[in-house]
Amino acid sequence: MVTRHEVPRSVSVRAAAKINLHLGVGAVREDGFHPLDTVYQAISLYDDITLTSVGVASLGLQCADYIDPADVPLGADNIGFRALERVRARTGSPGVEKLEILKSIPVAGGMAGGSADAAATLLAYDRLHDLALPDEVLLELAAELGSDVPFSLVGGTARGRGRGELVQPLDDSGTWWWVAVPSDVGLSTPEVYRHFDMLFPNALTEPTGPDSLLIALAGGEPLQLARTLYNDLQAPAIDLRPELGTLIDRGESEGALRGIVSGSGPTCIFLCDSLGGAHAVVAGLRGAGHDVVLIANGPVAGAHLLEHP
Ligand code: ATP
């Protein structure tokens, strides 16, 4: 509880959107999860969260103009609140906080916006209460909250195995330019996985690995990387939303080296040869009637502090 003599403390943390340069999906396991072999990259679209010690818990939300705030739950279902509950239970530390989310990562777009908020909230809580939790504990809590949350902490470019939660950073000295096209209507990740199971009943137990992509990353050549981008969820996502296939064709005809569905979609991402190339693709896609077309570069850092008064 804040007394009259205490000044409320705030901590702000920024966390990036992720894309999957490679997403190999294996046959569904008995526990309902799909084994993954993926390569994540954090790109320069961000959610910022601010956590303030106050007497009454609350959630504030501000969204970029291309995001409908109604798509983000404001109650206990918000993954930021779930992160607070989880870290409080683990550490036994007290505290009542106001959580404010400034959202620029498209919602339900396959770019891990919720995961970014969860990762940012864990880090903010740790710093706000001076807990100095070891990285392993933060990563464990992150994995309990969702498969993509550990990567949101780590950032950069990284390989993810297991359900995607076992994250191993990769060397990536390139600057890769992306154009991202979110959709007005989200696509549910579980629905896309169910559709994968239906389309590929004989999927192999072991997901396809990213060997050729890893070589391309080390080479630093956009065209080589473009050729090795891979997503097993692209076929089910396009089967559910055929217009995504049309969008990918259009982006490639406007000069993108390659377009793919981002994770489970429906956001599509386009690798470009340079910032100038990305601007040309943006102009082409806007001309084709896509209002929201974003430029981002990667890799960028994982969740990090913006201020700590
Ligand atoms: P992933 O790529 O990790 O599968 P996603 O980008 O497809 O995730 P999110 O933006 O994380 O999807 O949103 C998935 C759902 O989570 C939303 O439909 C929303 O109802 C719910 N949700 C809960 N908390 C949040 C949050 N803080 N931000 C966005 N969505 C949230």
Boltz pocket constraint, residues with backbone or C-beta under 6 A from the ligand:
constraints:
  - pocket:
      binder: B
      contacts: [[A, 71], [A, 72], [A, 73], [A, 77], [A, 78], [A, 79], [A, 80], [A, 101], [A, 105], [A, 106], [A, 107], [A, 108], [A, 109], [A, 110], [A, 111], [A, 112], [A, 113], [A, 114], [A, 115], [A, 117], [A, 148], [A, 186], [A, 187], [A, 189], [A, 263], [A, 264], [A, 265]]
      max_distance: 6.0
